[in-house]
Amino acid sequence: MICPICNRQLRSKKSIERGMGPVCARKLKEAEYQSETQKVK
Ligand SMILES: [Zn+2]
């Protein structure tokens, strides 16, 4: 299993279940949050 965002090998079971590494997951969450707040405005 490889992270689709940074193409790095996922080692931890949690990352594999999530489909991406913890750093990319956080970045994606922040990006979603920002796009949502922009929509409200
Ligand atoms: Zn990644």
mmCIF file of the protein (N, C-alpha, C, O) and its ligand, coordinates in Angstrom:
data_MODEL
# 
_entry.id   MODEL 
# 
loop_
_entity.id 
_entity.type 
_entity.pdbx_number_of_molecules 
1 polymer     1 
2 non-polymer 1 
# 
_entity_poly.entity_id                      1 
_entity_poly.type                           'polypeptide(L)' 
_entity_poly.nstd_linkage                   no 
_entity_poly.nstd_monomer                   no 
_entity_poly.pdbx_seq_one_letter_code       MICPICNRQLRSKKSIERGMGPVCARKLKEAEYQSETQKVK 
_entity_poly.pdbx_seq_one_letter_code_can   MICPICNRQLRSKKSIERGMGPVCARKLKEAEYQSETQKVK 
_entity_poly.pdbx_strand_id                 A 
# 
loop_
_entity_poly_seq.entity_id 
_entity_poly_seq.num 
_entity_poly_seq.mon_id 
_entity_poly_seq.hetero 
1 1  MET n 
1 2  ILE n 
1 3  CYS n 
1 4  PRO n 
1 5  ILE n 
1 6  CYS n 
1 7  ASN n 
1 8  ARG n 
1 9  GLN n 
1 10 LEU n 
1 11 ARG n 
1 12 SER n 
1 13 LYS n 
1 14 LYS n 
1 15 SER n 
1 16 ILE n 
1 17 GLU n 
1 18 ARG n 
1 19 GLY n 
1 20 MET n 
1 21 GLY n 
1 22 PRO n 
1 23 VAL n 
1 24 CYS n 
1 25 ALA n 
1 26 ARG n 
1 27 LYS n 
1 28 LEU n 
1 29 LYS n 
1 30 GLU n 
1 31 ALA n 
1 32 GLU n 
1 33 TYR n 
1 34 GLN n 
1 35 SER n 
1 36 GLU n 
1 37 THR n 
1 38 GLN n 
1 39 LYS n 
1 40 VAL n 
1 41 LYS n 
# 
loop_
_struct_asym.id 
_struct_asym.entity_id 
A 1 
B 2 
# 
loop_
_chem_comp.id 
_chem_comp.type 
_chem_comp.mon_nstd_flag 
ALA 'L-peptide linking' y 
ARG 'L-peptide linking' y 
ASN 'L-peptide linking' y 
CYS 'L-peptide linking' y 
GLN 'L-peptide linking' y 
GLU 'L-peptide linking' y 
GLY 'peptide linking'   y 
ILE 'L-peptide linking' y 
LEU 'L-peptide linking' y 
LYS 'L-peptide linking' y 
MET 'L-peptide linking' y 
PRO 'L-peptide linking' y 
SER 'L-peptide linking' y 
THR 'L-peptide linking' y 
TYR 'L-peptide linking' y 
VAL 'L-peptide linking' y 
ZN  non-polymer         . 
# 
_pdbx_entity_nonpoly.entity_id   2 
_pdbx_entity_nonpoly.name        ? 
_pdbx_entity_nonpoly.comp_id     ZN 
# 
_pdbx_nonpoly_scheme.asym_id         B 
_pdbx_nonpoly_scheme.entity_id       2 
_pdbx_nonpoly_scheme.mon_id          ZN 
_pdbx_nonpoly_scheme.ndb_seq_num     1 
_pdbx_nonpoly_scheme.pdb_seq_num     101 
_pdbx_nonpoly_scheme.auth_seq_num    101 
_pdbx_nonpoly_scheme.pdb_mon_id      ZN 
_pdbx_nonpoly_scheme.auth_mon_id     ZN 
_pdbx_nonpoly_scheme.pdb_strand_id   A 
_pdbx_nonpoly_scheme.pdb_ins_code    . 
# 
loop_
_atom_site.group_PDB 
_atom_site.id 
_atom_site.type_symbol 
_atom_site.label_atom_id 
_atom_site.label_alt_id 
_atom_site.label_comp_id 
_atom_site.label_asym_id 
_atom_site.label_entity_id 
_atom_site.label_seq_id 
_atom_site.pdbx_PDB_ins_code 
_atom_site.Cartn_x 
_atom_site.Cartn_y 
_atom_site.Cartn_z 
_atom_site.occupancy 
_atom_site.B_iso_or_equiv 
_atom_site.pdbx_formal_charge 
_atom_site.auth_seq_id 
_atom_site.auth_comp_id 
_atom_site.auth_asym_id 
_atom_site.auth_atom_id 
_atom_site.pdbx_PDB_model_num 
ATOM   1   N  N  . MET A 1 1  ? 0.854   -1.203 0.000  1.00 0.00 ? 1   MET A N  1 
ATOM   2   C  CA . MET A 1 1  ? 0.000   0.000  0.000  1.00 0.00 ? 1   MET A CA 1 
ATOM   3   C  C  . MET A 1 1  ? 0.883   1.244  0.000  1.00 0.00 ? 1   MET A C  1 
ATOM   4   O  O  . MET A 1 1  ? 1.806   1.375  0.804  1.00 0.00 ? 1   MET A O  1 
ATOM   5   N  N  . ILE A 1 2  ? 0.577   2.143  -0.914 1.00 0.00 ? 2   ILE A N  1 
ATOM   6   C  CA . ILE A 1 2  ? 1.359   3.375  -1.035 1.00 0.00 ? 2   ILE A CA 1 
ATOM   7   C  C  . ILE A 1 2  ? 0.421   4.567  -0.886 1.00 0.00 ? 2   ILE A C  1 
ATOM   8   O  O  . ILE A 1 2  ? -0.707  4.549  -1.377 1.00 0.00 ? 2   ILE A O  1 
ATOM   9   N  N  . CYS A 1 3  ? 0.900   5.596  -0.206 1.00 0.00 ? 3   CYS A N  1 
ATOM   10  C  CA . CYS A 1 3  ? 0.103   6.809  -0.048 1.00 0.00 ? 3   CYS A CA 1 
ATOM   11  C  C  . CYS A 1 3  ? -0.111  7.460  -1.407 1.00 0.00 ? 3   CYS A C  1 
ATOM   12  O  O  . CYS A 1 3  ? 0.866   7.735  -2.103 1.00 0.00 ? 3   CYS A O  1 
ATOM   13  N  N  . PRO A 1 4  ? -1.361  7.718  -1.815 1.00 0.00 ? 4   PRO A N  1 
ATOM   14  C  CA . PRO A 1 4  ? -1.645  8.288  -3.132 1.00 0.00 ? 4   PRO A CA 1 
ATOM   15  C  C  . PRO A 1 4  ? -1.242  9.752  -3.255 1.00 0.00 ? 4   PRO A C  1 
ATOM   16  O  O  . PRO A 1 4  ? -1.185  10.289 -4.361 1.00 0.00 ? 4   PRO A O  1 
ATOM   17  N  N  . ILE A 1 5  ? -0.967  10.390 -2.149 1.00 0.00 ? 5   ILE A N  1 
ATOM   18  C  CA . ILE A 1 5  ? -0.644  11.821 -2.185 1.00 0.00 ? 5   ILE A CA 1 
ATOM   19  C  C  . ILE A 1 5  ? 0.856   12.034 -2.299 1.00 0.00 ? 5   ILE A C  1 
ATOM   20  O  O  . ILE A 1 5  ? 1.310   12.810 -3.140 1.00 0.00 ? 5   ILE A O  1 
ATOM   21  N  N  . CYS A 1 6  ? 1.635   11.350 -1.459 1.00 0.00 ? 6   CYS A N  1 
ATOM   22  C  CA . CYS A 1 6  ? 3.083   11.548 -1.482 1.00 0.00 ? 6   CYS A CA 1 
ATOM   23  C  C  . CYS A 1 6  ? 3.823   10.321 -2.016 1.00 0.00 ? 6   CYS A C  1 
ATOM   24  O  O  . CYS A 1 6  ? 5.052   10.317 -2.083 1.00 0.00 ? 6   CYS A O  1 
ATOM   25  N  N  . ASN A 1 7  ? 3.075   9.277  -2.395 1.00 0.00 ? 7   ASN A N  1 
ATOM   26  C  CA . ASN A 1 7  ? 3.677   8.074  -2.997 1.00 0.00 ? 7   ASN A CA 1 
ATOM   27  C  C  . ASN A 1 7  ? 4.710   7.439  -2.078 1.00 0.00 ? 7   ASN A C  1 
ATOM   28  O  O  . ASN A 1 7  ? 5.716   6.911  -2.551 1.00 0.00 ? 7   ASN A O  1 
ATOM   29  N  N  . ARG A 1 8  ? 4.478   7.483  -0.797 1.00 0.00 ? 8   ARG A N  1 
ATOM   30  C  CA . ARG A 1 8  ? 5.388   6.816  0.129  1.00 0.00 ? 8   ARG A CA 1 
ATOM   31  C  C  . ARG A 1 8  ? 4.740   5.546  0.639  1.00 0.00 ? 8   ARG A C  1 
ATOM   32  O  O  . ARG A 1 8  ? 3.516   5.418  0.675  1.00 0.00 ? 8   ARG A O  1 
ATOM   33  N  N  . GLN A 1 9  ? 5.588   4.614  1.033  1.00 0.00 ? 9   GLN A N  1 
ATOM   34  C  CA . GLN A 1 9  ? 5.082   3.347  1.544  1.00 0.00 ? 9   GLN A CA 1 
ATOM   35  C  C  . GLN A 1 9  ? 4.404   3.563  2.888  1.00 0.00 ? 9   GLN A C  1 
ATOM   36  O  O  . GLN A 1 9  ? 4.966   4.191  3.786  1.00 0.00 ? 9   GLN A O  1 
ATOM   37  N  N  . LEU A 1 10 ? 3.188   3.033  3.019  1.00 0.00 ? 10  LEU A N  1 
ATOM   38  C  CA . LEU A 1 10 ? 2.499   3.125  4.303  1.00 0.00 ? 10  LEU A CA 1 
ATOM   39  C  C  . LEU A 1 10 ? 2.899   1.931  5.153  1.00 0.00 ? 10  LEU A C  1 
ATOM   40  O  O  . LEU A 1 10 ? 2.752   0.785  4.727  1.00 0.00 ? 10  LEU A O  1 
ATOM   41  N  N  . ARG A 1 11 ? 3.389   2.186  6.318  1.00 0.00 ? 11  ARG A N  1 
ATOM   42  C  CA . ARG A 1 11 ? 3.869   1.098  7.175  1.00 0.00 ? 11  ARG A CA 1 
ATOM   43  C  C  . ARG A 1 11 ? 2.865   0.771  8.269  1.00 0.00 ? 11  ARG A C  1 
ATOM   44  O  O  . ARG A 1 11 ? 2.624   -0.403 8.551  1.00 0.00 ? 11  ARG A O  1 
ATOM   45  N  N  . SER A 1 12 ? 2.280   1.781  8.885  1.00 0.00 ? 12  SER A N  1 
ATOM   46  C  CA . SER A 1 12 ? 1.412   1.489  10.029 1.00 0.00 ? 12  SER A CA 1 
ATOM   47  C  C  . SER A 1 12 ? 0.043   1.015  9.549  1.00 0.00 ? 12  SER A C  1 
ATOM   48  O  O  . SER A 1 12 ? -0.443  1.425  8.495  1.00 0.00 ? 12  SER A O  1 
ATOM   49  N  N  . LYS A 1 13 ? -0.554  0.155  10.337 1.00 0.00 ? 13  LYS A N  1 
ATOM   50  C  CA . LYS A 1 13 ? -1.856  -0.407 9.980  1.00 0.00 ? 13  LYS A CA 1 
ATOM   51  C  C  . LYS A 1 13 ? -2.911  0.695  9.880  1.00 0.00 ? 13  LYS A C  1 
ATOM   52  O  O  . LYS A 1 13 ? -3.787  0.644  9.017  1.00 0.00 ? 13  LYS A O  1 
ATOM   53  N  N  . LYS A 1 14 ? -2.825  1.676  10.753 1.00 0.00 ? 14  LYS A N  1 
ATOM   54  C  CA . LYS A 1 14 ? -3.799  2.775  10.732 1.00 0.00 ? 14  LYS A CA 1 
ATOM   55  C  C  . LYS A 1 14 ? -3.723  3.537  9.420  1.00 0.00 ? 14  LYS A C  1 
ATOM   56  O  O  . LYS A 1 14 ? -4.748  3.883  8.832  1.00 0.00 ? 14  LYS A O  1 
ATOM   57  N  N  . SER A 1 15 ? -2.509  3.795  8.966  1.00 0.00 ? 15  SER A N  1 
ATOM   58  C  CA . SER A 1 15 ? -2.336  4.534  7.714  1.00 0.00 ? 15  SER A CA 1 
ATOM   59  C  C  . SER A 1 15 ? -2.883  3.737  6.543  1.00 0.00 ? 15  SER A C  1 
ATOM   60  O  O  . SER A 1 15 ? -3.486  4.299  5.628  1.00 0.00 ? 15  SER A O  1 
ATOM   61  N  N  . ILE A 1 16 ? -2.673  2.430  6.571  1.00 0.00 ? 16  ILE A N  1 
ATOM   62  C  CA . ILE A 1 16 ? -3.172  1.578  5.485  1.00 0.00 ? 16  ILE A CA 1 
ATOM   63  C  C  . ILE A 1 16 ? -4.695  1.579  5.492  1.00 0.00 ? 16  ILE A C  1 
ATOM   64  O  O  . ILE A 1 16 ? -5.325  1.658  4.437  1.00 0.00 ? 16  ILE A O  1 
ATOM   65  N  N  . GLU A 1 17 ? -5.283  1.491  6.673  1.00 0.00 ? 17  GLU A N  1 
ATOM   66  C  CA . GLU A 1 17 ? -6.740  1.502  6.771  1.00 0.00 ? 17  GLU A CA 1 
ATOM   67  C  C  . GLU A 1 17 ? -7.297  2.838  6.283  1.00 0.00 ? 17  GLU A C  1 
ATOM   68  O  O  . GLU A 1 17 ? -8.359  2.899  5.664  1.00 0.00 ? 17  GLU A O  1 
ATOM   69  N  N  . ARG A 1 18 ? -6.557  3.900  6.575  1.00 0.00 ? 18  ARG A N  1 
ATOM   70  C  CA . ARG A 1 18 ? -7.008  5.240  6.185  1.00 0.00 ? 18  ARG A CA 1 
ATOM   71  C  C  . ARG A 1 18 ? -6.729  5.488  4.706  1.00 0.00 ? 18  ARG A C  1 
ATOM   72  O  O  . ARG A 1 18 ? -7.387  6.313  4.073  1.00 0.00 ? 18  ARG A O  1 
ATOM   73  N  N  . GLY A 1 19 ? -5.746  4.767  4.156  1.00 0.00 ? 19  GLY A N  1 
ATOM   74  C  CA . GLY A 1 19 ? -5.427  4.923  2.740  1.00 0.00 ? 19  GLY A CA 1 
ATOM   75  C  C  . GLY A 1 19 ? -4.426  6.025  2.484  1.00 0.00 ? 19  GLY A C  1 
ATOM   76  O  O  . GLY A 1 19 ? -4.158  6.360  1.330  1.00 0.00 ? 19  GLY A O  1 
ATOM   77  N  N  . MET A 1 20 ? -3.868  6.596  3.537  1.00 0.00 ? 20  MET A N  1 
ATOM   78  C  CA . MET A 1 20 ? -2.853  7.648  3.368  1.00 0.00 ? 20  MET A CA 1 
ATOM   79  C  C  . MET A 1 20 ? -2.085  7.815  4.667  1.00 0.00 ? 20  MET A C  1 
ATOM   80  O  O  . MET A 1 20 ? -2.527  7.379  5.730  1.00 0.00 ? 20  MET A O  1 
ATOM   81  N  N  . GLY A 1 21 ? -0.930  8.452  4.561  1.00 0.00 ? 21  GLY A N  1 
ATOM   82  C  CA . GLY A 1 21 ? -0.110  8.651  5.750  1.00 0.00 ? 21  GLY A CA 1 
ATOM   83  C  C  . GLY A 1 21 ? -0.722  9.680  6.679  1.00 0.00 ? 21  GLY A C  1 
ATOM   84  O  O  . GLY A 1 21 ? -1.594  10.447 6.270  1.00 0.00 ? 21  GLY A O  1 
ATOM   85  N  N  . PRO A 1 22 ? -0.274  9.704  7.932  1.00 0.00 ? 22  PRO A N  1 
ATOM   86  C  CA . PRO A 1 22 ? -0.845  10.618 8.927  1.00 0.00 ? 22  PRO A CA 1 
ATOM   87  C  C  . PRO A 1 22 ? -0.645  12.084 8.561  1.00 0.00 ? 22  PRO A C  1 
ATOM   88  O  O  . PRO A 1 22 ? -1.510  12.920 8.824  1.00 0.00 ? 22  PRO A O  1 
ATOM   89  N  N  . VAL A 1 23 ? 0.483   12.390 7.962  1.00 0.00 ? 23  VAL A N  1 
ATOM   90  C  CA . VAL A 1 23 ? 0.747   13.793 7.595  1.00 0.00 ? 23  VAL A CA 1 
ATOM   91  C  C  . VAL A 1 23 ? -0.197  14.221 6.474  1.00 0.00 ? 23  VAL A C  1 
ATOM   92  O  O  . VAL A 1 23 ? -0.774  15.307 6.529  1.00 0.00 ? 23  VAL A O  1 
ATOM   93  N  N  . CYS A 1 24 ? -0.353  13.386 5.473  1.00 0.00 ? 24  CYS A N  1 
ATOM   94  C  CA . CYS A 1 24 ? -1.235  13.713 4.350  1.00 0.00 ? 24  CYS A CA 1 
ATOM   95  C  C  . CYS A 1 24 ? -2.686  13.757 4.808  1.00 0.00 ? 24  CYS A C  1 
ATOM   96  O  O  . CYS A 1 24 ? -3.466  14.577 4.322  1.00 0.00 ? 24  CYS A O  1 
ATOM   97  N  N  . ALA A 1 25 ? -3.052  12.890 5.732  1.00 0.00 ? 25  ALA A N  1 
ATOM   98  C  CA . ALA A 1 25 ? -4.423  12.880 6.246  1.00 0.00 ? 25  ALA A CA 1 
ATOM   99  C  C  . ALA A 1 25 ? -4.725  14.210 6.924  1.00 0.00 ? 25  ALA A C  1 
ATOM   100 O  O  . ALA A 1 25 ? -5.806  14.776 6.764  1.00 0.00 ? 25  ALA A O  1 
ATOM   101 N  N  . ARG A 1 26 ? -3.747  14.698 7.686  1.00 0.00 ? 26  ARG A N  1 
ATOM   102 C  CA . ARG A 1 26 ? -3.951  15.976 8.383  1.00 0.00 ? 26  ARG A CA 1 
ATOM   103 C  C  . ARG A 1 26 ? -4.014  17.124 7.391  1.00 0.00 ? 26  ARG A C  1 
ATOM   104 O  O  . ARG A 1 26 ? -4.837  18.029 7.526  1.00 0.00 ? 26  ARG A O  1 
ATOM   105 N  N  . LYS A 1 27 ? -3.148  17.080 6.402  1.00 0.00 ? 27  LYS A N  1 
ATOM   106 C  CA . LYS A 1 27 ? -3.149  18.140 5.389  1.00 0.00 ? 27  LYS A CA 1 
ATOM   107 C  C  . LYS A 1 27 ? -4.480  18.166 4.647  1.00 0.00 ? 27  LYS A C  1 
ATOM   108 O  O  . LYS A 1 27 ? -5.048  19.228 4.391  1.00 0.00 ? 27  LYS A O  1 
ATOM   109 N  N  . LEU A 1 28 ? -4.960  16.981 4.310  1.00 0.00 ? 28  LEU A N  1 
ATOM   110 C  CA . LEU A 1 28 ? -6.215  16.889 3.575  1.00 0.00 ? 28  LEU A CA 1 
ATOM   111 C  C  . LEU A 1 28 ? -7.357  17.431 4.427  1.00 0.00 ? 28  LEU A C  1 
ATOM   112 O  O  . LEU A 1 28 ? -8.233  18.138 3.928  1.00 0.00 ? 28  LEU A O  1 
ATOM   113 N  N  . LYS A 1 29 ? -7.341  17.095 5.710  1.00 0.00 ? 29  LYS A N  1 
ATOM   114 C  CA . LYS A 1 29 ? -8.385  17.556 6.609  1.00 0.00 ? 29  LYS A CA 1 
ATOM   115 C  C  . LYS A 1 29 ? -8.361  19.082 6.709  1.00 0.00 ? 29  LYS A C  1 
ATOM   116 O  O  . LYS A 1 29 ? -9.408  19.730 6.690  1.00 0.00 ? 29  LYS A O  1 
ATOM   117 N  N  . GLU A 1 30 ? -7.174  19.638 6.815  1.00 0.00 ? 30  GLU A N  1 
ATOM   118 C  CA . GLU A 1 30 ? -7.059  21.099 6.910  1.00 0.00 ? 30  GLU A CA 1 
ATOM   119 C  C  . GLU A 1 30 ? -7.545  21.751 5.624  1.00 0.00 ? 30  GLU A C  1 
ATOM   120 O  O  . GLU A 1 30 ? -8.216  22.782 5.662  1.00 0.00 ? 30  GLU A O  1 
ATOM   121 N  N  . ALA A 1 31 ? -7.209  21.152 4.487  1.00 0.00 ? 31  ALA A N  1 
ATOM   122 C  CA . ALA A 1 31 ? -7.626  21.704 3.198  1.00 0.00 ? 31  ALA A CA 1 
ATOM   123 C  C  . ALA A 1 31 ? -9.140  21.668 3.083  1.00 0.00 ? 31  ALA A C  1 
ATOM   124 O  O  . ALA A 1 31 ? -9.756  22.625 2.613  1.00 0.00 ? 31  ALA A O  1 
ATOM   125 N  N  . GLU A 1 32 ? -9.745  20.553 3.518  1.00 0.00 ? 32  GLU A N  1 
ATOM   126 C  CA . GLU A 1 32 ? -11.201 20.447 3.464  1.00 0.00 ? 32  GLU A CA 1 
ATOM   127 C  C  . GLU A 1 32 ? -11.839 21.491 4.371  1.00 0.00 ? 32  GLU A C  1 
ATOM   128 O  O  . GLU A 1 32 ? -12.826 22.132 4.009  1.00 0.00 ? 32  GLU A O  1 
ATOM   129 N  N  . TYR A 1 33 ? -11.267 21.645 5.538  1.00 0.00 ? 33  TYR A N  1 
ATOM   130 C  CA . TYR A 1 33 ? -11.817 22.603 6.495  1.00 0.00 ? 33  TYR A CA 1 
ATOM   131 C  C  . TYR A 1 33 ? -11.750 24.027 5.925  1.00 0.00 ? 33  TYR A C  1 
ATOM   132 O  O  . TYR A 1 33 ? -12.695 24.806 6.051  1.00 0.00 ? 33  TYR A O  1 
ATOM   133 N  N  . GLN A 1 34 ? -10.609 24.346 5.293  1.00 0.00 ? 34  GLN A N  1 
ATOM   134 C  CA . GLN A 1 34 ? -10.457 25.691 4.724  1.00 0.00 ? 34  GLN A CA 1 
ATOM   135 C  C  . GLN A 1 34 ? -11.427 25.909 3.578  1.00 0.00 ? 34  GLN A C  1 
ATOM   136 O  O  . GLN A 1 34 ? -12.014 26.985 3.465  1.00 0.00 ? 34  GLN A O  1 
ATOM   137 N  N  . SER A 1 35 ? -11.605 24.914 2.731  1.00 0.00 ? 35  SER A N  1 
ATOM   138 C  CA . SER A 1 35 ? -12.519 25.075 1.594  1.00 0.00 ? 35  SER A CA 1 
ATOM   139 C  C  . SER A 1 35 ? -13.950 25.223 2.104  1.00 0.00 ? 35  SER A C  1 
ATOM   140 O  O  . SER A 1 35 ? -14.749 25.957 1.522  1.00 0.00 ? 35  SER A O  1 
ATOM   141 N  N  . GLU A 1 36 ? -14.268 24.522 3.196  1.00 0.00 ? 36  GLU A N  1 
ATOM   142 C  CA . GLU A 1 36 ? -15.611 24.630 3.750  1.00 0.00 ? 36  GLU A CA 1 
ATOM   143 C  C  . GLU A 1 36 ? -15.841 26.022 4.334  1.00 0.00 ? 36  GLU A C  1 
ATOM   144 O  O  . GLU A 1 36 ? -16.907 26.607 4.143  1.00 0.00 ? 36  GLU A O  1 
ATOM   145 N  N  . THR A 1 37 ? -14.862 26.544 5.034  1.00 0.00 ? 37  THR A N  1 
ATOM   146 C  CA . THR A 1 37 ? -15.041 27.868 5.626  1.00 0.00 ? 37  THR A CA 1 
ATOM   147 C  C  . THR A 1 37 ? -15.117 28.928 4.538  1.00 0.00 ? 37  THR A C  1 
ATOM   148 O  O  . THR A 1 37 ? -15.788 29.948 4.696  1.00 0.00 ? 37  THR A O  1 
ATOM   149 N  N  . GLN A 1 38 ? -14.420 28.677 3.430  1.00 0.00 ? 38  GLN A N  1 
ATOM   150 C  CA . GLN A 1 38 ? -14.473 29.641 2.314  1.00 0.00 ? 38  GLN A CA 1 
ATOM   151 C  C  . GLN A 1 38 ? -15.848 29.606 1.663  1.00 0.00 ? 38  GLN A C  1 
ATOM   152 O  O  . GLN A 1 38 ? -16.355 30.631 1.209  1.00 0.00 ? 38  GLN A O  1 
ATOM   153 N  N  . LYS A 1 39 ? -16.447 28.422 1.619  1.00 0.00 ? 39  LYS A N  1 
ATOM   154 C  CA . LYS A 1 39 ? -17.778 28.298 1.024  1.00 0.00 ? 39  LYS A CA 1 
ATOM   155 C  C  . LYS A 1 39 ? -18.798 29.084 1.840  1.00 0.00 ? 39  LYS A C  1 
ATOM   156 O  O  . LYS A 1 39 ? -19.682 29.740 1.289  1.00 0.00 ? 39  LYS A O  1 
ATOM   157 N  N  . VAL A 1 40 ? -18.662 29.007 3.155  1.00 0.00 ? 40  VAL A N  1 
ATOM   158 C  CA . VAL A 1 40 ? -19.615 29.698 4.029  1.00 0.00 ? 40  VAL A CA 1 
ATOM   159 C  C  . VAL A 1 40 ? -19.529 31.206 3.789  1.00 0.00 ? 40  VAL A C  1 
ATOM   160 O  O  . VAL A 1 40 ? -20.538 31.910 3.760  1.00 0.00 ? 40  VAL A O  1 
ATOM   161 N  N  . LYS A 1 41 ? -18.302 31.674 3.618  1.00 0.00 ? 41  LYS A N  1 
ATOM   162 C  CA . LYS A 1 41 ? -18.137 33.089 3.361  1.00 0.00 ? 41  LYS A CA 1 
ATOM   163 C  C  . LYS A 1 41 ? -18.507 33.388 1.925  1.00 0.00 ? 41  LYS A C  1 
ATOM   164 O  O  . LYS A 1 41 ? -18.437 34.540 1.496  1.00 0.00 ? 41  LYS A O  1 
HETATM 165 ZN ZN . ZN  B 2 .  ? 1.357   10.698 2.060  1.00 0.00 2 101 ZN  A ZN 1 
# 
